Amino acid sequence: MADAIAEQIRVRGLVQGVGFRPLVWRLAQAYALRGCVGNDAEGVWIHACGSAAQLDRFVRALYREPPPLARIDAIERAPLAQLDFSVREFRIVDSRAGAVRTQVAADAATCADCLRDVFAAGGRRRHYAFTNCTHCGPRLSIVRAVPYDRANTSMAAFAQCDTCLAEYRDPADRRFHAQPNCCPHCGPQLWLELPQADAVRAAPLRAVQQRLRAGAIALIKGIGGFHLACDATNAAAVAALRARKRRPAKPFALLARDLQMVRRYCRADAAESALLTQRAAPIVLMARGGAALAAGIAPGQNGYGFMLPATPLHHLLMAELDVPLVLTSGNRSGEPQCIDNVSARALLGPVADAALMHDRDIVNRLDDSVVRVVAGRAQLLRRARGYAPESLPLAPGFAAAPPLLALGGELKSTFCLLKDGGAIVSQHIGDLHNMAASGAFEQSLTLYRRLFDHAPQLLVVDRHPLYRASTIGAALAACEGLPLETVQHHHAHIAACLADNGLPPDTAPVLGIALDGLGYGADGTLWGGEFLLADYIDSERLASLAPVPMPGGEQAVRQPWRMAFAWLYRLFGGDVATLCAESGEFGAYLGGRPLGLLARMIDNDFNCPQTSSCGRLFDSVAAVLGLCRESSFEGQAAMALESCASGAAPAAVGGGYPFALETGTALPRLQPDAMWRALLDDLQRGAAVEVIAARFHQGLAGGIGRMVDHLGDVCGARWCGRVALSGGVFQNALLSELVLHQLRRRGLEVLQHRRVPANDGGLSLGQAAVAAARAIKNRSG
């Protein structure tokens, strides 16, 4: 070839373990190129020889036709002088070692081709629960190290048979270098364990289906962890599962066979249906509609959380069932999901009547992800299976930041590795109050640092001195001799929203509205209803919700009636008798509580930390309305209040309750006293609780809008005109939509979360973005 040239082509991004090299091989054949392709620590490298026109078409095809699970961040081309022009073929070569700069893909739901293989009559993978290819199947759940080769996964324990090995070695086969590739002859096996009986190894899926139909509770080992399952239409089975798992009220997730089954019970719109069928296969929260499931599925809620099968095992499990299953995490209350057979038998054996097990190790625990459509857009509430650990590209300016590690918050914990302009946010790990979750957090942190060869130059933690993640960060910093930086909780929330929306590190200050449960404020009190002027570098508290004591501290979080008492005690000037007389049924409820003690605690400022928390205000209203006075899980009262409000007829709601703006002090406050008086008046008049709940939502949104008007005038040219919404309260779809309406009708640009949760699951990204922006600024002087 007279005009042949040679190039080295570097492809960066999510390009390993996703079938990228076979794609390169096929395209090289199509464009008659010679050379080779391989994986190394930076991604995929290609040495290609052909005409300039052939090479151009080849690269355009790479961009145009990536494999389903791939994401190309960059393709770099450079002349290559040393390629042997006598090479007559294009080859795929083995992986190279080196400094790791590549990525690990998330686990992906079974692709259509593999699903056909699983159900194909006479196929060699018929009814095989571990079928996969390069376009689907496990990734993070089985990987121990990179490069993502079979030897570095839990599939190393299973030697491929000759037929599988031939597929694995054939570049034209979709199972070429599919690391979990296997079949019934050489791969993992299922069996069913029963109390006081031998394991069922013949047709274990049929055996567990029979037991589920009969009302049994089954422990099921999946790909990223164990689940507990039962018939979702069987009230007795659901009640037994709640009792045995000691989970009285938190909604159960549901598994349906297909979209048609979901639509028997929910009004799944187009956006929700698309989420259910995407490769991440998350739990999607949707409004109920159609047939009813067992009453104990989601007490106090007007929606269900459904997912579709993500693995062949779950497809096979559902294939012969005509009802949805409860599919809830296999864990003890507050603890992380079990992932190994021994601990699952020990911890969950007494909960289940049967256990469907398999013999492939789960390396990384992966909870189910949870998504909700808010104001027409998908919003992640829990980012785990199917999403983590895929890197989130940040705005280009962040590439100048040093590698750093941010350790997140206390609840819904995640950590974030920032490196090379990308943020790797871990999967949801859980509540670090729990020692088992804390241990899982440290194990995952160690694994991620190894997988991504991450050597931070800086550690970042929340300002709260007693958060477990903060103490882990402090210990790491001391051990490794690294600087430790703290970021205020709500500043991190707003920064996470900015990073989530791809804003650069030098972005102008926005008006940040951070509404959540509790976060350690700069003044040492507990914040949670904050209006901040914030960029990545710094934040200024402009206003907040009026503060109120939390009688008993943490106990007030678990007992929302305490927070309601604190608000009303202030409203009635400490007159407990009038408080009880004018609070309707809630006043009668309070009659059996130690109100004198609580009053003295508030008066003497004893164990009553002040909080401006919006989440606690939601708790209080829910308690007064009788929706939730004792909480068994975080967010229970707020969820019940939103669900109640969503049931109100719009024509009956009228206007919202008044929230006053107190602007005569150094820190403006959103003051709910007038709201409380209007709410109690409605109760006295016998208004429907749905209408009261809706009026509260509308009133709060209206108050937020007027506070933004006021703060916009105060900030003047310091504010760029954008508003960023963050914090767990914005998981409330009704409030979010009302606030969006208030702000957009004022002509404001509003930023919401998209790729990371608005709740504390996004904190680590915000912390990392703040520290990175500060480091970049310091370097530039």
Residue pairs with C-beta under 8 A, 6 or more apart in sequence:
1 49
1 50
1 51
3 51
3 52
4 49
4 50
4 51
4 85
5 49
5 50
5 51
5 52
5 55
5 79
6 35
6 47
6 48
6 49
6 79
6 80
6 81
6 83
6 85
7 46
7 47
7 48
7 49
7 55
7 77
7 78
7 79
7 80
8 45
8 46
8 47
8 77
8 78
8 79
8 80
9 45
9 46
9 47
9 48
9 59
9 75
9 76
9 77
10 42
10 43
10 44
10 45
10 46
10 74
10 75
10 76
10 77
10 78
11 20
11 43
11 44
11 45
11 46
11 62
11 72
11 74
11 75
12 42
12 43
12 72
12 73
12 74
12 75
12 76
12 101
12 102
13 43
13 70
13 71
13 72
13 73
13 74
13 103
14 69
14 70
14 71
14 72
14 73
14 103
14 105
14 390
14 391
15 43
15 44
15 70
15 71
15 72
15 102
15 103
16 39
16 43
16 44
16 102
16 103
16 104
16 105
16 146
16 147
16 148
17 69
17 104
17 105
17 134
17 139
17 148
17 179
18 67
18 68
18 69
18 70
18 105
18 134
18 135
19 67
19 69
19 70
19 133
19 134
19 135
19 174
19 176
19 177
19 178
20 44
20 66
20 67
20 70
21 37
21 38
21 39
21 44
21 92
21 171
21 176
21 177
22 67
22 92
22 134
22 171
22 172
22 173
22 174
22 176
22 177
23 62
23 65
23 66
23 67
23 70
24 37
24 44
24 46
24 62
24 92
25 37
25 90
25 92
25 171
26 171
26 172
27 33
27 58
27 61
27 62
27 65
28 34
28 35
28 37
28 48
28 58
28 90
29 90
30 61
31 50
31 54
31 55
31 57
31 58
31 61
32 50
32 54
33 48
33 49
33 50
33 54
33 55
33 58
33 90
34 48
34 49
34 50
34 87
34 88
34 89
34 90
35 46
35 47
35 48
35 49
35 83
35 87
35 90
35 91
36 46
36 47
36 87
36 90
36 91
36 92
36 93
37 44
37 45
37 46
37 47
37 90
37 91
37 92
37 93
38 44
38 45
38 92
38 93
38 94
38 95
38 96
39 45
39 95
39 96
39 102
39 147
39 148
40 95
40 96
40 97
40 98
40 102
40 147
41 96
41 97
41 98
41 99
41 100
41 101
41 102
41 146
41 147
41 453
42 98
42 99
42 101
42 102
43 101
43 102
45 96
47 80
47 83
48 55
48 58
48 90
49 83
49 85
49 87
50 58
55 77
59 75
59 77
62 72
62 75
63 72
63 75
66 72
67 134
67 135
68 108
68 111
68 135
68 136
68 279
69 105
69 108
69 134
69 135
69 136
69 279
71 390
73 393
73 422
92 171
92 176
92 177
95 147
95 149
97 147
99 453
100 146
100 451
100 452
100 453
101 419
101 420
101 453
102 146
102 147
103 389
103 390
103 391
103 422
103 424
103 452
104 139
104 140
104 143
104 146
104 148
104 389
104 451
104 452
105 139
105 140
105 148
105 390
106 139
106 140
106 280
106 385
106 386
106 387
106 388
106 389
106 390
107 137
107 138
107 139
107 140
107 141
107 223
107 224
107 310
107 366
107 385
107 386
108 135
108 136
108 137
108 139
108 279
108 280
108 386
109 136
109 278
109 279
109 280
109 281
109 308
109 309
109 310
109 311
109 386
110 118
110 131
110 132
110 136
110 137
110 309
110 310
110 311
110 312
110 315
111 133
111 135
111 136
111 279
113 133
113 135
113 174
114 125
114 131
114 132
114 133
114 135
114 136
114 137
114 312
115 312
115 315
117 123
117 125
117 126
117 131
118 125
118 126
118 127
118 128
118 131
118 312
118 315
118 316
119 126
119 127
119 319
120 126
124 163
124 183
124 184
125 131
125 183
125 184
127 205
127 316
128 183
128 184
128 187
128 312
129 188
129 190
129 205
129 311
129 312
129 313
129 316
129 358
130 180
130 182
130 187
130 188
130 312
130 313
130 358
130 360
131 183
131 312
132 138
132 178
132 180
132 181
132 312
133 174
133 175
133 178
133 181
134 174
134 175
134 176
134 177
134 178
135 174
136 279
137 178
137 180
137 311
138 180
138 223
138 224
139 148
140 224
140 364
140 366
140 388
140 389
140 427
141 223
141 224
141 362
141 363
141 364
141 366
141 385
142 153
142 154
142 155
142 179
142 180
142 360
142 361
142 362
142 363
142 364
143 152
143 153
143 363
143 364
143 451
144 152
144 153
144 154
144 363
144 447
145 152
145 450
145 451
146 152
146 451
146 452
146 453
148 179
149 179
150 156
150 179
150 180
153 179
153 180
153 363
154 360
154 361
154 362
154 363
155 179
155 180
155 181
155 182
155 187
155 360
157 360
157 361
158 182
158 186
158 187
158 188
158 360
159 186
160 168
160 181
160 182
160 186
161 183
161 185
161 186
163 183
163 185
164 175
164 181
164 182
164 183
164 185
164 186
164 187
166 173
167 173
167 175
167 176
167 178
167 181
168 175
168 176
168 177
168 178
168 181
169 176
170 176
175 181
182 188
187 360
188 358
188 359
188 360
189 201
189 358
189 359
190 204
190 205
190 313
190 356
190 357
190 358
191 199
191 200
191 201
191 204
191 356
191 357
191 358
192 199
192 200
192 201
192 204
192 207
192 208
192 354
192 355
192 356
192 357
193 199
193 200
193 345
193 354
193 355
193 356
193 357
194 200
194 353
194 354
194 355
195 349
195 353
200 207
204 356
205 313
205 316
205 317
205 356
206 320
207 354
208 218
208 220
208 317
208 354
208 356
209 317
209 320
209 321
211 218
211 353
211 354
212 218
212 229
212 230
212 231
212 321
212 325
213 231
213 321
215 230
215 231
215 234
215 236
215 237
215 240
216 230
216 237
216 352
216 353
216 354
217 228
217 229
217 230
217 237
217 240
217 241
217 244
217 351
217 352
217 353
217 354
218 228
218 229
218 230
218 352
218 353
218 354
218 355
218 356
219 226
219 227
219 228
219 229
219 330
219 344
219 348
219 349
219 351
219 352
219 354
219 355
219 356
220 226
220 227
220 228
220 229
220 313
220 317
220 327
220 330
220 355
220 356
221 341
221 344
221 355
221 356
221 357
221 358
221 362
222 311
222 313
222 314
223 310
223 311
223 313
223 362
223 366
224 337
224 339
224 362
224 364
224 365
224 366
224 367
224 385
225 329
225 330
225 337
225 338
225 339
225 362
225 365
225 366
225 367
226 329
226 330
226 331
226 337
226 338
226 339
226 344
226 348
227 327
227 328
227 329
227 330
228 241
228 245
228 326
228 327
228 328
228 329
228 330
228 348
228 351
228 352
229 255
229 325
229 326
229 327
229 328
230 237
230 238
230 240
230 241
230 325
230 326
231 237
231 238
231 323
231 325
231 326
232 238
232 252
232 254
232 293
232 294
232 297
232 323
232 324
232 325
232 326
233 293
233 294
233 323
233 324
234 294
235 294
235 295
235 296
237 294
237 326
238 252
238 294
238 296
238 297
238 326
239 294
239 296
241 247
241 252
241 326
241 328
241 351
242 248
242 296
244 350
244 351
245 328
245 332
245 333
245 351
246 332
246 333
247 328
247 333
247 632
247 633
248 632
249 299
249 300
249 632
249 633
249 636
250 632
250 633
250 636
251 297
251 298
251 299
251 301
251 304
251 305
252 296
252 297
252 298
252 305
252 326
252 327
252 328
253 283
253 305
253 306
253 307
253 326
253 327
253 328
253 368
254 265
254 293
254 297
254 304
254 305
254 306
254 307
254 324
254 325
254 326
254 327
255 306
255 307
255 308
255 309
255 314
255 317
255 318
255 324
255 325
255 326
255 327
256 262
256 306
256 307
256 308
256 318
256 324
257 308
257 309
257 318
257 319
257 321
257 322
257 324
258 308
259 268
259 273
259 276
259 277
259 308
261 324
262 268
262 273
262 276
262 286
262 306
262 308
262 324
263 290
264 290
264 291
265 288
265 289
265 290
265 291
265 292
265 293
265 304
265 306
265 324
266 272
266 286
266 287
266 288
266 289
266 290
266 303
266 304
266 306
267 286
267 287
267 288
267 289
267 290
268 276
268 284
268 286
268 306
269 373
271 373
271 376
271 377
271 378
272 284
272 286
272 373
275 282
275 284
275 371
275 373
275 378
276 282
276 284
276 306
276 307
276 308
277 308
278 386
279 386
280 369
280 385
280 386
280 387
281 307
281 308
281 309
281 310
281 385
281 386
282 307
282 368
282 369
282 370
282 371
282 380
282 385
282 386
282 387
283 305
283 306
283 307
283 368
283 369
283 370
283 371
283 382
284 305
284 306
284 307
284 370
284 371
284 372
284 373
285 303
285 304
285 305
285 370
285 371
285 372
285 381
286 303
286 304
286 305
286 306
287 302
287 303
287 646
288 302
288 303
288 304
293 304
293 324
297 304
297 326
298 304
298 305
300 627
300 628
300 636
300 639
300 640
300 643
301 639
301 640
301 643
302 643
302 646
302 647
303 643
305 370
306 324
307 327
307 368
309 315
309 317
309 318
310 385
310 386
313 358
317 325
317 356
318 325
327 368
329 337
329 367
329 368
330 337
330 338
330 344
330 348
331 337
331 338
331 347
331 348
332 347
332 348
334 430
334 431
334 433
334 434
334 437
335 347
335 430
335 434
335 436
335 437
336 365
336 429
336 430
336 434
336 436
336 437
336 440
337 365
337 367
338 344
338 347
338 348
339 362
339 365
340 361
340 362
341 357
344 355
344 357
345 355
348 355
349 355
363 447
364 427
364 444
364 447
365 427
365 440
365 444
366 384
366 385
366 388
366 427
367 382
367 384
367 385
367 427
367 428
367 430
368 382
368 384
368 385
369 380
369 382
369 383
369 384
369 385
369 386
369 387
369 428
370 380
370 381
370 382
371 378
371 379
371 380
371 381
372 378
372 379
372 381
372 731
372 733
373 379
373 733
374 730
374 731
374 733
374 736
374 737
374 752
375 733
375 736
375 737
375 740
375 752
377 752
377 754
378 754
379 731
379 752
379 753
379 754
379 757
379 758
380 387
380 753
380 754
380 755
380 756
380 757
380 761
381 731
381 757
381 759
381 761
382 412
382 428
382 757
382 761
383 414
383 425
383 427
383 428
383 755
383 756
383 757
383 761
384 427
384 428
385 427
387 427
388 425
388 426
388 427
388 428
389 424
389 425
389 426
389 427
389 448
389 451
389 452
390 424
391 422
391 423
391 424
392 422
392 423
392 424
392 425
392 499
392 500
392 755
392 756
392 765
393 421
393 422
393 502
394 418
394 421
394 422
394 423
394 499
394 502
394 769
394 772
395 499
395 502
395 503
395 504
395 505
396 421
396 504
397 504
397 505
397 506
397 776
398 418
398 421
398 504
398 505
398 769
398 772
398 773
398 776
399 420
399 421
400 776
400 779
401 418
401 421
401 505
401 771
401 772
401 773
401 775
401 776
402 456
402 457
402 458
402 772
402 775
403 417
403 418
403 419
403 420
403 454
403 455
403 456
403 457
404 418
404 456
404 457
404 458
404 459
404 460
404 768
404 771
404 772
404 775
405 415
405 416
405 417
405 418
405 449
405 454
405 456
405 458
405 459
405 460
405 473
405 476
405 768
406 415
406 416
406 418
406 459
406 460
406 461
406 487
406 764
406 765
406 766
406 767
406 768
406 771
407 415
407 445
407 459
407 460
407 461
407 462
407 469
407 470
407 472
407 473
407 764
407 767
408 414
408 415
408 416
408 462
408 469
408 760
408 761
408 763
408 764
408 767
409 462
409 464
409 467
409 469
409 489
409 519
409 760
409 763
409 764
410 431
410 432
410 433
410 462
410 464
410 467
410 468
410 469
410 760
411 431
411 432
411 433
411 517
411 634
411 759
411 760
412 428
412 430
412 431
412 728
412 757
412 759
412 760
412 761
413 428
413 429
413 430
413 431
413 432
413 437
413 441
413 469
413 760
413 761
413 764
414 425
414 426
414 427
414 428
414 429
414 761
414 762
414 763
414 764
414 765
415 425
415 426
415 441
415 444
415 445
415 448
415 469
415 764
416 423
416 424
416 425
416 426
416 764
416 765
416 767
416 768
417 423
417 424
417 448
417 449
417 452
417 454
417 456
417 768
418 424
418 768
418 769
418 771
418 772
419 452
419 454
423 499
423 765
423 768
423 769
424 448
424 452
424 454
425 756
425 762
425 764
425 765
426 444
426 445
426 448
426 764
427 444
428 761
429 437
429 440
429 441
429 444
430 437
430 440
430 441
431 437
431 634
432 438
432 441
432 467
432 468
432 469
433 468
438 468
438 472
441 468
441 469
441 472
442 472
445 472
448 454
449 455
456 482
457 482
457 483
458 482
458 483
458 484
458 485
458 771
458 775
459 473
459 476
459 477
459 482
459 483
459 484
459 485
460 473
460 484
460 485
460 486
460 487
460 767
460 768
460 770
460 771
461 467
461 469
461 470
461 473
461 474
461 484
461 485
461 486
461 487
461 767
462 469
462 470
462 486
462 487
462 488
462 489
462 492
462 519
462 520
462 763
462 767
463 470
463 486
463 487
463 488
463 489
463 520
463 522
464 470
464 489
464 519
464 520
465 520
467 520
470 486
473 484
474 484
476 482
477 483
477 484
485 771
485 774
487 495
487 766
487 767
487 770
487 771
488 519
488 520
488 521
488 522
488 539
489 519
489 520
489 521
489 527
489 763
490 512
490 514
490 516
490 519
490 521
490 527
490 528
490 530
490 532
490 539
490 726
490 727
491 512
491 532
491 534
491 538
491 539
491 766
491 770
492 763
492 766
492 767
492 770
493 512
493 514
493 516
493 519
493 726
493 727
493 758
493 762
493 763
493 766
494 510
494 512
494 514
494 532
494 534
494 539
494 724
494 726
494 766
495 534
495 536
495 765
495 766
495 767
495 769
495 770
495 773
496 726
496 753
496 756
496 762
496 763
496 765
496 766
496 769
497 512
497 724
497 725
497 726
497 751
497 752
497 753
497 758
497 762
497 766
498 507
498 510
498 535
498 536
498 724
498 751
498 769
499 536
499 765
499 766
499 768
499 769
500 751
500 753
500 754
500 755
500 756
500 762
500 765
501 724
501 751
501 754
503 751
505 536
505 769
505 772
505 773
505 776
505 777
506 773
506 777
507 535
507 536
507 720
508 535
508 720
508 722
509 533
509 534
509 535
509 715
509 718
509 719
509 720
510 533
510 534
510 535
510 719
510 720
510 722
510 723
510 724
510 751
511 531
511 532
511 533
511 542
511 708
511 711
511 712
511 715
511 719
511 722
511 723
511 724
512 530
512 531
512 532
512 533
512 534
512 539
512 723
512 724
512 726
513 530
513 531
513 532
513 704
513 708
513 723
513 724
513 725
513 726
513 727
513 739
514 527
514 528
514 530
514 532
514 726
514 727
515 528
515 529
515 530
515 614
515 615
515 725
515 727
515 728
515 729
515 730
516 528
516 613
516 614
516 615
516 726
516 727
516 728
516 729
516 759
516 760
517 528
517 557
517 613
517 615
517 616
517 634
517 635
517 728
518 526
518 527
518 528
518 557
518 611
518 613
518 615
518 616
519 526
519 527
519 528
520 526
520 527
521 527
521 541
521 612
522 541
525 547
525 609
525 610
525 611
525 612
526 550
526 609
526 610
526 611
526 612
526 613
527 541
527 544
527 611
527 612
527 613
528 545
528 611
528 612
528 613
528 614
528 615
528 616
528 727
529 544
529 545
529 612
529 613
529 614
529 617
529 670
530 541
530 543
530 544
530 545
530 612
531 541
531 542
531 543
531 544
531 668
531 707
531 708
531 711
532 539
532 540
532 541
532 542
533 539
533 540
533 542
533 711
533 715
533 718
533 719
534 540
534 724
535 773
536 769
536 770
536 772
536 773
536 774
537 770
537 773
537 774
537 777
541 667
542 667
542 668
542 711
542 714
542 715
543 667
543 668
543 669
543 670
543 707
543 710
543 711
544 612
544 667
544 669
544 670
545 612
545 613
545 614
545 617
545 669
545 670
545 672
546 612
546 662
546 669
546 670
546 671
546 672
546 673
547 610
547 611
547 612
547 669
548 563
548 566
548 567
548 570
548 610
548 611
548 612
548 616
549 566
549 601
549 602
549 605
549 608
549 609
549 610
549 611
550 556
550 557
550 562
550 563
550 566
550 608
550 609
550 610
550 611
550 616
551 562
551 563
551 565
551 566
551 598
551 601
551 602
551 607
551 608
552 559
552 562
552 598
552 601
552 607
552 608
553 607
553 608
553 609
555 562
556 562
556 563
556 566
556 616
557 616
557 619
557 631
557 634
558 630
558 631
559 629
559 630
559 631
560 616
560 619
560 620
560 622
560 623
560 628
560 629
560 630
560 631
560 637
561 586
561 589
561 590
561 593
561 623
561 629
561 630
562 598
563 616
563 617
563 619
563 620
563 623
564 586
564 619
564 620
564 621
564 623
564 624
565 579
565 590
565 593
565 595
565 598
566 598
566 602
566 608
566 620
567 617
567 620
567 672
567 676
568 579
568 583
568 624
568 676
569 576
569 579
569 598
569 599
569 602
570 673
571 579
571 673
571 676
571 677
572 578
572 579
572 582
574 599
574 603
576 595
576 596
576 599
579 587
579 590
580 587
580 588
580 590
580 591
580 595
581 587
582 680
582 684
583 590
583 624
583 680
583 683
584 624
584 680
584 683
584 684
585 626
585 683
586 623
586 624
586 625
586 626
586 683
589 626
589 629
600 606
601 607
601 608
602 608
614 700
614 727
614 729
615 635
615 638
615 728
615 729
617 672
617 700
618 637
618 638
618 641
618 729
618 732
619 628
619 631
619 637
619 638
621 641
621 679
621 693
621 696
622 628
622 637
622 638
622 640
622 641
622 644
623 629
623 637
624 679
624 680
624 683
625 641
625 644
625 683
625 689
625 692
625 693
626 689
627 637
627 640
627 641
627 644
627 689
627 693
628 636
628 637
628 640
628 641
631 637
635 728
635 731
638 729
638 732
641 693
641 696
642 693
642 697
642 732
642 733
642 734
642 735
644 689
644 690
644 693
645 690
645 693
645 694
645 696
645 697
645 734
646 694
646 734
647 690
648 688
648 690
648 691
648 693
648 694
649 690
649 691
652 688
652 691
653 691
653 694
653 695
653 698
654 695
655 695
655 698
655 699
656 695
656 696
656 697
656 698
656 699
656 700
656 701
656 702
657 674
657 675
657 678
657 679
657 695
657 696
657 698
657 699
658 674
658 675
658 678
658 699
658 703
659 670
659 671
659 672
659 674
659 675
659 699
659 700
659 702
659 703
659 706
660 670
660 671
660 672
660 673
660 674
660 703
661 668
661 669
661 670
661 671
661 703
661 706
661 707
661 710
662 668
662 669
662 670
662 671
663 710
668 707
668 710
668 711
668 714
670 703
670 704
670 707
672 703
675 696
675 699
675 700
678 695
678 699
679 692
679 695
679 696
682 691
682 692
682 695
683 692
694 734
697 732
697 734
697 735
697 738
698 738
700 735
700 738
701 735
701 738
701 739
701 741
701 742
702 742
704 739
704 742
705 739
705 742
705 743
705 746
708 723
708 742
708 743
708 746
708 748
709 746
711 719
712 719
721 748
721 749
722 748
722 749
722 750
722 751
723 743
723 748
723 749
723 750
723 751
724 750
724 751
725 736
725 739
725 750
725 751
725 752
725 753
725 758
726 753
726 758
726 762
726 766
727 758
727 759
728 757
728 758
728 759
728 760
729 735
730 736
730 739
730 752
730 753
730 758
731 757
731 758
731 759
736 752
740 750
740 752
743 750
744 750
752 758
753 762
756 762
756 765
